[in-house]
Amino acid sequence: MRIRIRFAKEGKIRWTSHRDVARIWERGLRRAGLPVAYTEGFSPRPRLSFGLALPTGYESDAEYLDIDVRVAESELDLNALPARLTSDLPVGLVATVVAALTAGEASLQELVTSCSWRIELREVEQGRVAEAVDRALAAPTLPLVRSRKGHETLDDLRPGLLALRVGRITQEGRSVLLADLATQPRALRPGELLAACFAEVAEPLDITHRVRRTHQWFERDGARREPLPVTATSQPHAIGACA
């Protein structure tokens, strides 16, 4: 059986890399006594599959992990599993939902087509943020030079910008951007969005500002949905852009 876990990553542990988070989960699953299936061969590894990597320094309400387990669904209390797993994880990693997957479900890497982001901007006035949002949405193109494998290319970010609006200002007086950004065919990252709209404040994004992934989405039957079975969560399963 394969199960899918949604978990949050917040606080100081946001500075832990994606690879180290994977190791933390392996240790936590062993401590929790979950009957994880292992690969065969000379060096068996737990059969875990993570979703889209979260950049170091970012927080998230919606990270995902698929696990193959060696028992049937009837032998696991899926409702109790989030609390059981969280108790064996470091502070800041919180399992929120566990659901059983049907056979043939696509991998998280293939499934997710967009992510929702909340970006707190320090020392950027709300009015200036609103002007930048209007310009970005009205622009036919958003050119940005990207570097990949030592090569620089001039790309248009506009197709990857699915939605953008100004959020409610924080108690600390920080302006907020709410964005829906595509992950396919190439992911548009929050730092790239800011580089196109606020070049002078875009870097270093993870230190100067506060970035949080709030949702990951896929599309099915004309609707945008979370990568979880509908019955697995009490939260709105398919909601409007930038909600």
N, C-alpha and C positions, 0 to 999 in steps of 0.2 A: 504494500500500500504506500501511496505517496501522500504526504501532508504538506500544506503550505502555511507558513507562519508569517504574519505581519508583525513588525516590531518597530519601536521608536528608538531613536538615537539622539540624545540630548545632553546638555551640560558639558562637563570636562571631557567626557569620552568622545566628543566630536573630533578631538585632535588625534584619535586613533585611526590608523589607515584601514582601508577596506580589507587588505590581507590579514591584518592583525585582528580585525573584527571576526573574520572567518575562523581564525584559531581560537578566539574567545568562545565562539559558539560551539566548536568541537569539544572544548573542555567542559562547557556548561551542559551539553547534552550527555556527556559521560557522567557528570555528577548527578544529573537528574535521573539517570538510569533508563533513559529512553532507548528502546531496542532498535537502534539505527542499523540499517543494512550497510555492508562494506563491499568494496570492490574486490575482485579476485586477483590473484597474482602474487608476486614476490613481496610487494609492499602495499597491503590493503589500506584503503582510505575510506572514511565514511562517505556515503553517497549523499552529498549535499550540493545544492545548486542555488547560488545567490542571483538576485536580480541585478539591475543596473547599479554599477558602483557609485557610491555617494562620495563626492570629493572631500578630502580631509579638511576639517574645519566647519563643515556644514552640519546642520541638525536635520532631523527628519521625523515625521509622524508615520511614514509609510514606506518602510523597507520590507523586502520580502525574501523568504528563504524556503526552498523546497527540500524535503527530506524523505528518503525512502526508508520505511520502517519494516521490521520483520514480523509484524502482527496484523491481524485484521482490524477493521475499524471498530468492531464490537468490543475489542479488547482494550481500547484506549478511551479514556474520558476526555474528549476533546475540549469540553467546556472548562475543565479544571486545569488543562495543560498550560495555558498562558501563565497563571500564577505559579505553577510548579516550575516552569522554566525560568521565569523572572527571578525567582529566589536563588537560582544558581548562576546568575549573570551579574556582572559588575553594575554599580549604580550608573544609571543613564541609559542602559539597554533594557527595554521593557517589551516583553511579548504581549501583544494586545488581542490577537485573534489567531486561532488554529482551525484549519478546515481540511477535510479530506478531499482529494482531487479525483476526478473521474479518469479512467484510462484514456490515454491519447491526448491529454491536455498539453497544449504547447508550452515550451519552456518560457520562463520569464523574459529572457533576452529577446525571444522572438515575439512575445505577446505584447509587451508594452509599447505604445506608440506615442505617448506624451506624458509629461509630468507637470504638476502645478507647484509653483514656488512662491514663497513669501520672502521678500528682501527688505530688510530694514536699512535705510540709508542714513548715515551720520553726516551732519553738517551740509545737508542738501535741503533747501527750502521746499515746502510743499508745492508752492506755486511753480517753481522750476521743474519739479517732478511732473506736474500735470502738463506743462508745456512740452516736455520731452515725450510723454506718452502720446499726446496728440500728434506730434511730428512723426513718431515712429509708426503709428497706425495709419497715418495719411501717406507715408512715403511708399512709392512703388517698389523701391529697393532699399536694403540696409547693407551697404558694402562693408566688409571687414577683412583685413588680411589675417589669415590663419596659418599657423605653422604646424606641420605634421611630418614626422620622420625626416626632419631637416629641410623640408621644402616648404616654401611659402606660397600660398595661393590667395587670390582675391575672391571671396565668396559673398553671396547674397544671403543674409540672414532672414530676410523678410518671409520666405515661405515657412520657416520654422517658428515664426512668432504667431501663435494661434490666438492668443488673447492677452490683453494687457490693460491694467487699470490701476488707479491710485487707491490704496487702502487707507484705513483710518489711522491717523497719526498716533504714535505710541505715547504712553505716559511720560517717557523720557524726552518727548519732543522729536522723535525720529520719524522721518517720512517713510512710507511703506509702498512698495510696488508688489502687485499681485500679477503673476504671469503664468500662462500656459505655454510650454515650449515643447516642440516636437522632438522625438528621440530617433526618428527614422526619416530618411535614409541615413542622416548623420545628426547626432544629437546637438541641439542648440543649448549651450550652457549659460547659466545666469551671468557669469563673468563676461561672456561674449556679448550678451545683451547690453550690459552696462557699458562695455567698451564702445558699443555703437551709439549709445544714448548719452553717456556721461564719461567720456574718455579720461578725464582728469581724476576721477574718483574710483575707477573700476578696479584698480589693483592697489594693494593686495586685498581681494574681496573677502576672504575668509577672516581677516584680522580687522579691517577697517569697518566692515559692515556685518550684519547678521543675516544668514541665509538659511531657510528651512524648506525642505521638500514636504509638501502637505499631502499630495496624492500622486499615485501612478495610475495611468489609464490605458485601457485597450478599447477597441471598437468591435461591436458585434450586433448584428441585426439592426443597424442604424442608430445604436445608442452607445454612449461612452460609459464604460463600466470599470469598477475596480477589479484587479486580478484575483478575486475571491468568489466562491459560490454565493449567490444572493442570500441564502439562509445563514451565512457565517457571520454576519455583522448587523448590528442594529442601526448603524449609521447610514445616511443616504447613500445608496449604492451607485446611482448615476445622477450627477448633479450638474448644474450649469457651469460654464467656464468661469474660472477665477472666483468660485464661491468660497 
